[in-house]
Amino acid sequence: MTATTCSLLLSTLMLAVPPAHPQSGNEGRIHSDFRREGEQLQSCKTFNFGSLANCAETVVTGQPMHIAVGSLAPQNGIAAGAAFVEHKDFANEWRLNWDLDAVASGNGSWRAGAYLKAFRQPGGKIIVVSGPSKSTSPLYRTAPLFNLYAETTSLNRIYFYGLGPNTLPADRSVFGLTQTIAGASAIVPFAGKTGISLVGELNGRIPQLRGNNGESSPSIALLYNESTAPGLTSQPGFLQAGEGLRIRPSLFRDSLRLNYLLQFQQFIAVSDSHYSFRRWTADFGHEFPLYRNVRLTAANDQNGPDSCSTSATTTACPHVSLTQNLEGSIAVRLFMSGSIANAGSVVPFYFDPTIGGSDLNGQPILASYPDYRFRAPNVLLLRETFEHSLGKLPAGFLFSIDEAKVGMNRDDISFNHLRHTFTAGLTVHAGGLPVVSLLFSWGGGEGHHTTASISNTLLGASARPSLF
């Protein structure tokens, strides 16, 4: 993103926020939020380190408006735009958080979305009982969290090398994809501190593929057809449901944190059952903190993608500051996913997961390979990661090892003949700002890959809907 673009976005934000003025007795909440943000933006006029840090926080994480910036899917650049974030409380019990954002990148790719969170705040109504009673968990431990969202993403450059684990670099083609996702999801936790929750989702998906004749690689239709790239000639709308079990306990006095997800999804092609299929996912994450003060890396479910509050009772993001203590962790992750189609049906290739570089959601897997290098209905990943802070800076050193493979059949998912990648680099975790990564990856036999990326959500925000 150029300096001219940054200056233009900052000017737009400052024009959108009304100038500061004394608070009136009948001032509304949204107007009050704009007023306070206007006061915070005054620090942008002072040129010293502390004022510039406060200015950066307000510009990128402020509420109700801030600049939205982050990487789109690989090969589509860093996008910038604006985000609007607000909330509303009901009877001191339920809170609604909503986000609106729109961003665009230099190659004409873009994303726009609206996201709503509804959840019960800590506490709840006081209930009078007579006689002795057993202790019960607070209401917020058992109350569900609901999500509503609608998002459209348009990407102009996605690579396709064919299907399966044995494709060649020379087989690369390129295409564009626009997908609209609208739906709802829910997280229903069990009582107590088990960390177990039921998860469910119901989405409508409208994918639209297009060729791209302006690249050095040929457009996809020049190299592939419906038999080699199922779904190339027709993209029906999909009704996609999902249900699963999420397990996130902290064990052995916080020396082991688990992040498990077992999920089953159904992709129902509304107008052509030939493209209907099912998918299962097993994701087992293990984090071993090296110090007792290491923060949990999982996202806050109550935040939208443009929010970074630290609890249900506040909307403020954490401040950018020097760390007072060392932080570090070792993580081990095992991820497996497989797709199942009935006889006479196929899995559309644009819904297949990919490994190599980063995938459509921006998740790096076998990062030394080119982006989207291997694609198939079934995938396996084994990852070991070490990350440690650098002194008191809000930055860290990361080293990871990926071992992964894709397969056309379920029997291909095994632990033999895994491809591998080594990755090392720097990450920046500053306040609620998006995580910035500069990583170098090598190994695997197809060269090396340097990646500079900015997370498409604020630090502590929940993820956006998956594009596959």
Salt bridges, closest charged atoms under 4 A:
GLU27 OE2 - HIS31 ND1 3.18
GLU27 OE2 - ARG35 NE 3.04
ASP33 OD1 - ARG36 NH2 2.46
GLU39 OE2 - ARG35 NH1 3.01
GLU57 OE1 - HIS319 ND1 2.85
GLU86 OE1 - ARG29 NH1 2.52
GLU86 OE1 - HIS87 ND1 3.90
ASP89 OD1 - ARG95 NE 2.69
GLU93 OE1 - ARG120 NH1 2.68
ASP101 OD2 - ARG464 NH2 2.98
GLU151 OE1 - ARG464 NH1 3.86
GLU215 OE1 - ARG157 NE 3.12
ASP254 OD2 - ARG257 NH2 2.82
ASP283 OD2 - ARG333 NH2 2.88
GLU287 OE1 - ARG257 NH1 3.73
ASP301 OD2 - ARG246 NH2 2.75
ASP306 OD1 - ARG464 NH2 3.74
GLU327 OE2 - ARG295 NE 3.42
GLU387 OE2 - HIS429 NE2 3.89
ASP402 OD1 - ARG383 NE 2.68
GLU446 OE1 - ARG373 NE 2.96
